[in-house]
Amino acid sequence: MLRPLREGDIAERLEAGRWSDQYSQAIAGDLVPSAEFTQERAAGWFASRPESMKWAIEIDSRLSGEIRLDRIEEQDASASLAIGIFIPALWGKGYGTEAIKMVLDYAFNEMEMHRIWLMVMESNVRAVRAYEKCGFKVEGRLRDSVRTSSGWESDVIMSILEDEYEQLRENQS
Ligand SMILES: CC(C)(COP(=O)(O)OP(=O)(O)OC[C@H]1O[C@@H](n2cnc3c(N)ncnc32)[C@H](O)[C@@H]1OP(=O)(O)O)[C@@H](O)C(=O)NCCC(=O)NCCS
């Protein structure tokens, strides 16, 4: 289930504890230390990006991740998408794909967006695959844009346009 993030999520985010090394690696390369979640950090997580649209991903009635639309540009009808399921044991079960599809529905049907785009590390094959399943196409690479302890990594830029999204919906119905 998706729902708006609420202040009470700070306590649940604290319970979820530290970012796992796997999670840090997936979102930012492996040089980000996995820090213990303090009350202050959890509150900072909740308050960050006030200009974004943010939803909690609930799995079995527990806060399990978040999904956001950032960089919302009204003039260009575009926004970027970001998602993270905090608990690695919940990866690969289809939850991410389901959440992304829900947010794409909202972005194209309710917000009347034209383009939703994102950046993902090339090595994050699970995420790339989930985005492809939702209709995102690769539009380019930022070569060696991330430094990790094992070397340089590239980011992939992916996007989906409203007509591609409509086409997918039609094919699925
Ligand atoms: C990225 C993320 C949201 C995807 O959600 P998810 O629920 O794990 O993904 P799904 O189960 O919906 O789909 C994953 C797909 O990748 C495939 N996959 C998983 N590991 C893979 C691998 N090593 N190589 C190739 N494909 C892989 C799965 O088989 C599945 O595809 P399929 O349905 O065709 O079999 C989630 O893994 C996550 O939060 N990861 C940590 C944070 C992160 O990476 N965020 C994105 C940063 S841009």
The ligand as a Gaussian input file, in Angstrom:
#p B3LYP/6-31G(d) Opt

LIG

0 1
 C       15.076000      -1.104000      -6.549000
 C       13.876000      -1.675000      -5.815000
 C       12.886000      -0.580000      -5.484000
 C       13.182000      -2.702000      -6.731000
 O       12.088000      -3.238000      -6.070000
 P       11.954000      -4.832000      -5.926000
 O       10.672000      -5.111000      -5.233000
 O       13.187000      -5.353000      -5.257000
 O       11.954000      -5.301000      -7.449000
 P       10.950000      -6.286000      -8.184000
 O       10.876000      -7.578000      -7.424000
 O        9.678000      -5.582000      -8.442000
 O       11.680000      -6.496000      -9.578000
 C       13.051000      -6.816000      -9.608000
 C       13.403000      -7.476000     -10.923000
 O       14.819000      -7.545000     -11.023000
 C       15.221000      -8.885000     -11.246000
 N       16.512000      -9.066000     -10.613000
 C       16.809000      -9.116000      -9.305000
 N       18.132000      -9.289000      -9.144000
 C       18.662000      -9.370000     -10.372000
 C       19.977000      -9.553000     -10.864000
 N       21.024000      -9.683000     -10.032000
 N       20.178000      -9.572000     -12.207000
 C       19.126000      -9.425000     -13.058000
 N       17.843000      -9.233000     -12.637000
 C       17.628000      -9.212000     -11.315000
 C       14.117000      -9.722000     -10.607000
 O       14.125000     -11.036000     -11.105000
 C       12.880000      -8.903000     -11.048000
 O       12.601000      -9.080000     -12.432000
 P       11.538000     -10.180000     -12.976000
 O       10.222000      -9.877000     -12.337000
 O       11.550000      -9.977000     -14.449000
 O       12.034000     -11.541000     -12.562000
 C       14.320000      -2.393000      -4.476000
 O       15.106000      -3.528000      -4.795000
 C       15.087000      -1.462000      -3.547000
 O       14.506000      -0.657000      -2.840000
 N       16.442000      -1.570000      -3.559000
 C       17.297000      -0.740000      -2.697000
 C       17.240000       0.746000      -3.020000
 C       17.465000       1.001000      -4.481000
 O       18.246000       0.350000      -5.140000
 N       16.743000       2.007000      -4.981000
 C       16.854000       2.436000      -6.363000
 C       17.955000       3.409000      -6.483000
 S       17.859000       4.252000      -8.035000

